Amino acid sequence: MRRYIDFYITSMKMAVIEQWQYPVANYFYMIGMIAEPVIYMVVWSAVATQQGGEVGGYTPGAFAAYYIVWTLVRSMNVVFTPYGWEWRIRQGQLSMSLMRPIHPLHNDVAFFAGWKVVVITLWIPLALALSLFFKPDLHPTLLDGIVFFFAIWFAYLIRTMTLSLLGMVTFWTTRVSALFELYFAAELVLSGRLVPLSLMPEWVQRLAWFFPFRWAFGYPIEALIGNMPVRDLLIGLGMQVAWIIFGAAAVSLVWKVAIRRFSAVGG
């Protein structure tokens, strides 16, 4: 356990140092990330105004709060892309990783976690600028803030596990683009990324409970802005932990099978 702790601390420090060397590039990345939610925010705020001031309980200020928090949650959701697994295999990067005395996934988790520290730091002034312009209606309690802190990091782990599983499909076939696009389309609808889930049809809301998308995206946002009862906050954290455990177990199982196949074909 001690070696894992040392590994994570060292890797995260290296990631922070590396990413701070490119503040301009990271800021342009963050600004590019803001374009999508700003479009959603403007459209839904206009709809709310035309509908007498609100849509499904969301006022223009509530939409502003949702999509400003959205920008941070979306940034926390960025992990190693499943498309990168084919590159790792083809370029021999995976073979090099297997020579290290630690699972390659730990390196991904640690590196991107370090990057998140930089992302959060850079997000704060951008969020303040958006808040001055769009006037969000955001009044979280201390408990909401604490839950949100854990929720965004749990969301990061959930998405790391799910996209790692998806990426491992490339051990069996390289024709995976259609599968990846199907996954991301489902995520867009069932996560709360496109629109708050409470504005979706009831059957979509029920369906979203049984997939990881909501717990990696919509729930952290709702935890901070939604005035959720304590019971719902705790249920949400519990669902996140359950998905992390399930994802870690699934990754471990699939990894063992995938590596045997990789070694058998001369990886």
C-alpha positions in Angstrom: 0.0 0.0 0.0 2.8 2.4 0.9 4.4 2.1 -2.6 1.0 2.9 -4.2 0.7 6.0 -2.1 4.2 7.1 -2.9 3.6 6.4 -6.6 0.4 8.5 -6.7 2.0 11.4 -4.8 5.0 11.5 -7.1 3.0 11.0 -10.3 0.5 13.7 -9.4 3.3 16.1 -8.5 5.0 15.5 -11.8 1.7 16.0 -13.7 1.1 19.3 -11.9 4.7 20.5 -12.7 4.4 19.4 -16.3 1.0 21.0 -16.9 2.0 24.3 -15.2 4.6 24.7 -17.9 1.8 25.1 -20.4 -0.7 27.5 -18.7 -1.6 29.2 -22.0 -2.4 25.9 -23.7 -4.4 24.8 -20.7 -6.3 28.0 -20.6 -7.2 27.8 -24.3 -8.3 24.2 -23.7 -10.6 25.4 -20.8 -12.0 28.3 -23.0 -12.8 25.8 -25.7 -14.5 23.6 -23.1 -16.7 26.6 -22.1 -18.2 27.1 -25.6 -20.5 24.1 -25.4 -22.2 24.9 -22.0 -22.5 28.6 -22.9 -24.5 27.7 -26.0 -26.8 25.5 -23.9 -27.0 28.2 -21.3 -28.1 30.9 -23.7 -30.6 28.7 -25.5 -32.3 27.4 -22.3 -32.3 30.8 -20.6 -34.0 32.3 -23.7 -36.6 29.4 -23.6 -37.2 30.0 -19.9 -37.7 33.7 -20.5 -40.2 33.0 -23.2 -42.1 30.5 -21.0 -42.8 33.0 -18.3 -39.5 32.9 -16.4 -38.8 29.2 -16.0 -38.8 25.8 -17.6 -39.4 22.7 -15.4 -38.4 24.8 -12.3 -35.3 26.2 -13.9 -35.1 30.0 -14.1 -32.4 31.7 -16.3 -30.3 32.0 -13.1 -30.7 28.3 -12.3 -29.7 27.4 -15.9 -26.6 29.7 -15.5 -25.7 27.9 -12.2 -26.2 24.5 -13.8 -24.0 25.2 -16.8 -21.3 27.1 -15.0 -20.9 24.1 -12.6 -21.1 21.9 -15.7 -17.8 23.4 -17.0 -15.9 22.1 -13.9 -17.6 18.7 -13.9 -17.0 18.3 -17.6 -13.3 19.0 -17.1 -13.1 16.5 -14.3 -14.7 14.0 -16.7 -11.8 14.2 -19.1 -9.7 11.0 -18.8 -7.6 8.9 -21.1 -9.6 8.4 -24.3 -10.6 4.9 -25.4 -9.3 5.8 -28.8 -5.8 5.9 -27.3 -5.7 2.2 -26.5 -5.1 1.2 -30.1 -2.3 3.8 -30.3 -0.7 2.3 -27.1 -0.8 -1.2 -28.5 0.5 -0.2 -32.0 3.3 2.0 -30.8 4.6 -0.4 -28.2 3.7 1.9 -25.3 1.6 -0.9 -23.6 4.6 -3.3 -23.8 6.7 -0.8 -22.0 4.1 -0.2 -19.4 3.8 -3.9 -18.7 7.5 -4.0 -17.7 6.8 -1.7 -14.7 5.8 -3.3 -11.4 2.4 -1.5 -11.3 -0.8 -1.7 -13.3 -0.7 0.8 -16.2 -4.1 2.1 -15.2 -2.6 3.5 -12.0 -0.4 5.7 -14.1 -3.5 7.1 -16.0 -5.4 7.7 -12.8 -2.4 9.5 -11.1 -1.4 11.6 -14.1 -4.9 12.8 -14.9 -5.6 13.4 -11.2 -2.6 15.7 -11.0 -3.8 17.5 -14.1 -7.2 18.0 -12.4 -5.5 20.1 -9.7 -4.3 22.5 -12.5 -7.7 22.4 -14.1 -9.5 23.3 -10.9 -7.1 26.2 -10.3 -7.6 27.6 -13.8 -11.4 27.1 -13.7 -11.9 29.4 -10.7 -11.3 32.7 -12.6 -13.2 31.5 -15.6 -16.2 30.6 -13.4 -16.0 34.0 -11.8 -16.1 35.7 -15.2 -19.0 33.6 -16.3 -20.8 34.4 -13.0 -20.4 38.1 -13.5 -21.9 37.9 -17.0 -24.7 35.3 -16.5 -25.7 35.9 -12.8 -26.2 32.3 -11.6 -28.6 31.6 -8.9 -26.3 29.4 -6.8 -26.6 29.2 -3.0 -25.0 25.9 -1.8 -24.8 24.9 1.8 -21.5 23.7 3.5 -22.8 20.1 3.2 -23.5 20.7 -0.5 -19.9 21.9 -1.0 -18.4 19.0 0.8 -20.5 16.4 -1.1 -19.7 18.2 -4.4 -15.9 17.9 -3.6 -16.1 14.2 -3.2 -18.6 13.8 -6.0 -16.4 15.3 -8.7 -13.5 13.1 -7.7 -15.7 10.0 -7.6 -17.1 11.0 -11.0 -13.5 11.1 -12.3 -12.9 7.6 -11.1 -16.2 6.3 -12.6 -15.4 7.7 -16.0 -11.8 6.4 -15.8 -13.1 2.9 -15.2 -15.9 3.0 -17.9 -13.7 4.4 -20.6 -10.8 2.1 -19.7 -13.2 -0.8 -20.2 -14.4 0.6 -23.5 -10.8 1.1 -24.6 -9.9 -2.5 -23.8 -12.2 -3.6 -26.6 -9.3 -2.8 -28.9 -7.5 -5.9 -27.6 -10.0 -7.9 -29.7 -10.8 -5.6 -32.6 -9.7 -2.3 -34.0 -13.1 -1.6 -35.5 -14.5 0.1 -32.5 -15.4 3.6 -33.7 -19.1 2.7 -34.0 -19.1 1.3 -30.4 -17.4 4.3 -29.0 -19.8 6.7 -30.8 -22.8 4.8 -29.5 -21.4 5.0 -26.0 -20.9 8.8 -26.2 -24.3 9.3 -27.7 -25.9 7.4 -24.8 -23.8 9.4 -22.3 -24.9 12.7 -23.9 -28.6 11.9 -23.3 -28.5 10.0 -20.0 -25.9 12.0 -18.1 -27.4 15.5 -17.8 -24.7 16.9 -20.1 -27.1 18.0 -22.9 -29.9 19.2 -20.5 -30.7 18.7 -16.8 -32.2 15.3 -16.4 -35.2 16.7 -14.6 -36.2 18.2 -17.9 -36.1 14.9 -19.7 -39.0 12.5 -20.1 -39.7 10.5 -17.0 -38.7 7.2 -18.6 -35.3 8.7 -19.5 -34.8 9.8 -15.9 -35.6 6.3 -14.6 -33.3 4.7 -17.2 -30.5 7.0 -16.2 -30.4 5.5 -12.7 -29.1 2.2 -14.1 -26.1 3.6 -16.0 -22.9 5.3 -14.8 -23.4 8.4 -16.9 -25.7 10.2 -14.4 -23.5 9.5 -11.5 -20.4 10.8 -13.3 -22.0 14.0 -14.6 -25.5 15.0 -13.6 -25.4 14.1 -9.9 -22.3 16.2 -9.0 -23.9 19.2 -10.6 -27.2 18.6 -8.8 -25.4 18.1 -5.5 -24.1 21.6 -5.6 -27.1 23.5 -7.1 -30.1 21.3 -6.6 -30.9 21.8 -2.9 -31.1 18.1 -2.6 -32.2 16.5 0.6 -29.4 14.9 2.7 -30.8 11.5 2.0 -30.5 12.0 -1.8 -27.0 13.4 -1.4 -25.9 10.3 0.5 -27.7 7.9 -2.0 -25.9 9.7 -4.8 -22.5 9.2 -3.1 -23.4 5.6 -2.4 -24.2 5.0 -6.1 -20.9 6.6 -7.1 -19.0 4.3 -4.8 -20.9 1.3 -6.1 -20.0 2.2 -9.7 -16.4 2.7 -8.8 -16.2 -0.7 -7.1 -18.1 -2.4 -10.0 -15.9 -0.6 -12.5 -12.6 -1.5 -10.8 -13.7 -5.2 -10.6 -14.7 -5.3 -14.2 -11.5 -3.6 -15.3 -9.5 -6.1 -13.3 -11.3 -9.1 -14.8 -11.2 -7.9 -18.4 -7.6 -6.8 -18.1 -6.5 -10.3 -17.1 -8.2 -11.8 -20.2 -7.0 -9.0 -22.5 -3.4 -9.3 -21.4 -3.4 -13.1 -22.0 -4.6 -12.4 -25.5 -2.1 -9.6 -26.0 0.8 -11.9 -24.9 -0.5 -14.8 -27.0 -0.4 -12.8 -30.3 3.1 -11.6 -29.6 2.5 -8.3 -27.8 
